[in-house]
Amino acid sequence: MVKIRKIVTAVFVLAGCAASYAQLTAQQAFVDAPRTVFPLLDRDAKLDMVDYYNSGMATPTKNVMDGKSLITSMAPMKMNFTMTDASCYEVDMLPTADGDTLIALIGTVATPAPDSQMTIYTKGWRANVTKSYFAKPVLADWLTAEGKSRSGEVEGLVPFLLIGYTYDPGSKTLTLTNNTRRFLSADVYEIVEPCLKQSMTYSWNGKKFIAQP
């Protein structure tokens, strides 16, 4: 893959020269991400992953922990990849109302059930600006009408929530899925099920994520 990687590197150099004239893509953001964002992947590993995907090959790339990392889907505004057997990531582009582009990084661990965290960065991964664009829902936000009337009971039975995130650039919709059922015992979940929402959606309006009814 060395020859192909040199070609891809040259393409990125040319792309960098025109960065101010073209919209940032998920692929470019992924390759340019610093090691502080993806500690298990150096730049060559990321370029290898891109090479394999663009060549139609399902060949994983070894990360620094000897795990297998692999891009599973990639489009201009979104890409998904597995980092290890138990973790995966989304890199999503968020065009802003003022013509800029933010980067949303969604990391998900698979055990004991999919649980995600989203971080929003400025272009070039320069700053974490999540708090300015997204208010992470707390347990109270997940309560149904019945749940609000039984909030003390729910808080006692549910030590924490396991929530999976995914973003759809086409509809500009962020979907949060409640995976707590897969963590709690069946008898406990039967008690709290009427009290908890199964999912929540947020829409991106170019300025922030807005919770939908």
Protein Blocks (a to p, Z undefined) as FASTA:
>chain_A
ZZmmmmmmmmmmmmmmmmmmpccdfklmmmmpcfklmmmbcfklmmmmmmmmmnopacdc
ddfkopacddfbdcfkbccddfblmbccdddddddfkopacdddddddfbfbdcdddddd
dehilaccklmmoccddfklmpcfklmmmmmmmmmmmmbacddddddfklopacdddfkl
mmmcfklmmmmmmmpcfbdcdddehjaccddZZ
